[in-house]
Amino acid sequence: MRRLWGRGARGTLAARSIGPASPASAAHVAPVDGFFYHTIDLPGHDTILGAWDLRGDPDAYLGFVDFAGKRVLEVGAANGYLSFEMERRGASVVAYDLSPDLLGDIMEVPGLDLASFHERYRTTVRGLNRAWRYAHDALGSAAVLVHGSAYEIPDEVGPVDVVTFGSILLHLRDPFSVLGQAALRARERIVVTDTLNPPFTLESQERGMIFDPSLGRDPCSWWSLSPQAVRRMLEIHGFGRSSVYFHRQIFRPDFAPWGHTRPGEHTGPEITGTLFTVVAER
Ligand SMILES: C[S@@+](CC[C@H](N)C(=O)[O-])C[C@H]1O[C@@H](n2cnc3c(N)ncnc32)[C@H](O)[C@@H]1O
């Protein structure tokens, strides 16, 4: 197993979240009516800050895959920072994500007001879709955004060389089945990135998965996964040669789970989260 540290600074662990947005504060000036989960630089704008800033080490996040000439399916694209980074590296990208009519897996924890959670979740997904399209147009991208569930990837997507899962498996009730879907489509590689949370460490060899790591506080966070669990799932699906990379990325907790603002308007803390990326080949 290869271990590699990215360029991000060492620091505190942070959990990833996909839950619906809190209303943006007045200080958060939206350049577009959308949710920017990722920090992104777009022509004609100041940097748009989002909760996760992957700009320091996108290559580690993407497992140092050579994307030149590859057709890529990116499952869970959010506002697309990684879609456009892969495209910049020569990939033809099919970004794939939910739509307001098709939400992800919600854990119905006791006391959850499901109706209002659905409403906020819809707003969040609508905002992410809008932000992706906005960035796409601003960058003159040729990537396409297809809507659907990770459990049923439509035939129109066709075969691809690489499938990526950036910080989405933790949000799925059944990550094993979803990886199986990907294995049917990926000619070469599957790339899985997720947050490395305790009790898992860089040295952990157990194939562990912690159920409901936030103890119901985030009904969209189903699992905390270990790199070894991900490797084993991919091995069973026929992707038996894998490498693991560790990296740190910047997280702005007061944006969580979603946000948008501009540099200079943001005064909250920045921490770094430790993540792992598994790159598995057929
Ligand atoms: C935490 S964000 C990660 C964004 C990006 N991939 C990254 O690595 O930074 C998870 C994304 O997966 C999408 N998602 C969640 N559940 C999904 C599902 N069942 N099917 C398709 N997309 C899903 C969310 O809408 C969101 O855009």
PDBQT file of the ligand as one rigid body, heavy atoms in Angstrom, charges set to zero:
ROOT
HETATM    1  C1  LIG A 301     -20.124  15.836   0.343  1.00  0.00    +0.000 C 
HETATM    2  S1  LIG A 301     -20.514  16.261  -1.323  1.00  0.00    +0.000 S 
HETATM    3  C2  LIG A 301     -18.963  15.906  -2.127  1.00  0.00    +0.000 C 
HETATM    4  C3  LIG A 301     -18.725  16.721  -3.365  1.00  0.00    +0.000 C 
HETATM    5  C4  LIG A 301     -17.473  16.355  -4.176  1.00  0.00    +0.000 C 
HETATM    6  N1  LIG A 301     -17.629  15.067  -4.813  1.00  0.00    +0.000 N 
HETATM    7  C5  LIG A 301     -16.216  16.366  -3.343  1.00  0.00    +0.000 C 
HETATM    8  O1  LIG A 301     -15.534  15.340  -3.284  1.00  0.00    +0.000 OA
HETATM    9  O2  LIG A 301     -15.863  17.395  -2.767  1.00  0.00    +0.000 OA
HETATM   10  C6  LIG A 301     -21.536  14.870  -1.800  1.00  0.00    +0.000 C 
HETATM   11  C7  LIG A 301     -22.246  15.055  -3.129  1.00  0.00    +0.000 C 
HETATM   12  O3  LIG A 301     -22.907  13.814  -3.443  1.00  0.00    +0.000 OA
HETATM   13  C8  LIG A 301     -24.239  14.056  -3.837  1.00  0.00    +0.000 C 
HETATM   14  N2  LIG A 301     -25.042  12.875  -3.454  1.00  0.00    +0.000 N 
HETATM   15  C9  LIG A 301     -25.408  12.497  -2.211  1.00  0.00    +0.000 A 
HETATM   16  N3  LIG A 301     -26.141  11.370  -2.249  1.00  0.00    +0.000 NA
HETATM   17  C10 LIG A 301     -26.229  11.024  -3.562  1.00  0.00    +0.000 A 
HETATM   18  C11 LIG A 301     -26.862   9.947  -4.248  1.00  0.00    +0.000 A 
HETATM   19  N4  LIG A 301     -27.549   9.006  -3.596  1.00  0.00    +0.000 N 
HETATM   20  N5  LIG A 301     -26.770   9.901  -5.596  1.00  0.00    +0.000 NA
HETATM   21  C12 LIG A 301     -26.068  10.863  -6.278  1.00  0.00    +0.000 A 
HETATM   22  N6  LIG A 301     -25.441  11.891  -5.671  1.00  0.00    +0.000 NA
HETATM   23  C13 LIG A 301     -25.527  11.981  -4.334  1.00  0.00    +0.000 A 
HETATM   24  C14 LIG A 301     -24.623  15.327  -3.095  1.00  0.00    +0.000 C 
HETATM   25  O4  LIG A 301     -25.714  15.995  -3.702  1.00  0.00    +0.000 OA
HETATM   26  C15 LIG A 301     -23.321  16.116  -3.133  1.00  0.00    +0.000 C 
HETATM   27  O5  LIG A 301     -23.198  16.885  -4.285  1.00  0.00    +0.000 OA
ENDROOT
TORSDOF 0
